[in-house]
Each structure stands twice: as C-alpha cells, then as structure tokens.
Amino acid sequence: MLDERVGRAAAGAVPTGLAEFFADLGNAVVAVPVLIVAIAVSAVRHRRWRPGVGAALAMAAVPALVVPLKMWIGRPGPPAMAGGAHDGFFPSGHAATAAVAYGAAVLLLTRSRWWVSACVLLNAGVGVGLVVRGYHWPLDVVGAWCLAGVVLSAFRRGSPHSAVEP
C-alpha cells in the first residue's frame, strides 16, 4: 500500500526527539489541559459558559467516535507497534485528540488567522511525529483529521459566537 510505503519512508525524515515531542502533543494528558485552560479563559473573558460546554462535549466526542471506529476497522499498526495489545490504529486517537483540543481552544479564544495557522501547523507536527515515530500510518492521521474536522464543525455551528471576531 502507498500509505504504508510513505509511512516507512518517513521513518528518518525528522530527528527522533523532535518527532517524539510533537507526537506527545497528541496525548490527552497534554492536549486536554490546554483545552481546559482555554475553556476557563473563554468563560471569564466572555462571561458565557455555553461555548466551553460545547468544547468539552466536542472533546468527549473524540473517544466516543474513535474507539468504536478502531474496533470496527481493526487496522494493524506499523511495525514499531507490532506485538501491541490490539489491532486498531485507524483513525489515530492522538491526532484526533490534538486536532479537536487545540482547534476548539483556538475557536474559543480567537479567530485570528495567525492562531488558526499556528494550530494547523501544530497539528501537522503531531501527525508527522506520529508517523515518523512509527505509531501510526499516514492515513490513520488523515482519517483522524477528517473526523476532527466534522467534530469541530459541529462545535463551531453549535456556538457561532464563541470567540471575539477579528
């Protein structure tokens, strides 16, 4: 598969430490606290709690959607993940977590193109890190981004005035 060839070719494309750093940014232990801080700042700044609740629900939707999809699809992981306890790598939970947590944080706090661009680049770094470290195939990450796009779109529609307009 082209996807697997690209994943194998990416193995040495980025220094290991940098790839690991970005891959770790997709961990819920890192991404969720960032979202919690953004929810708190947004609630204080705008004196509205509904957008924060919407962001929390968007974040809760990630495992509620990703886990059943992984079980249903059952895609094996890259060789670095061989011997793991499961076959369920599509879509990437780490990539989806990062995209929704950081994306919702930006939507709560600002619509600045600079911050949106920074969020996109950060999530690209997470995706590259996950692939380079051998935790996921490239399509696992792309699938997670598509899922996150749907979740963030629903969040945005549910709270259209969640941040200061540019």
Secondary structure, DSSP 4 states (H G I P E B T S, - for coil): -HHHHHHHHGGGSS-HHHHHHHHHTTSHHHHHHHHHHHHHHHHHHH--SHHHHHHHHHHHHHHHHHHHHHHHH-----GGGTT-S----SS-HHHHHHHHHHHHHHHHH---HHHHHHHHHHHHHHHHHHHHTTSS-HHHHHHHHHHHHHHHHHHHHH-TTSS---
